[in-house]
Amino acid sequence: MSSDNLYDLFFENIKKLFYPEEWLEFDINFSKSELLTMLLVDRHGEIIMSQIAEYINLPMSTTSGMVERLVKGGYVKRERSELDRRIVVIRLTDEGNALVSKLKDKIIYYIDKINESLTEEETQLLSKIFNKVIHLFKENHREKSTLDSEKEEKKIKKILIE
């Protein structure tokens, strides 16, 4: 399949793939980063701000504002760590847990639908292709990061001070 044909297939179906009707309630109320943050907090139980910023690849200032919106909305809370009182951790509230549970149910629903319609061989092939695509994205990100850091190094100039 040519790149143009693959692009056409992707473009014609992206709405069905990423925006089924069931996602509208999440889409309207939350950004992608907010949903990823709540899923990340759910996975870890509690997490610190720097881990969130690193995971969603946003600056700490942007991450802080986003978490503050989730706190004001009643979905997450900031608390002192029980292990080290100097550290502030982020945890889901009951409302946040209910939302994440609903979101995970939707995700699992679609995963189950996919699994039901595929043979074992197709499932293995899909997994292999998915992992290959993820690897490609990671490599592309690494290459871009390397190029960006090389550009930064070239910008640094020595200034002699007498």
Beta strands, then each sheet from edge to edge (+ up, - down):
strand 1: 76-80
strand 2: 88-92
sheet 1: 1+ 2-
end
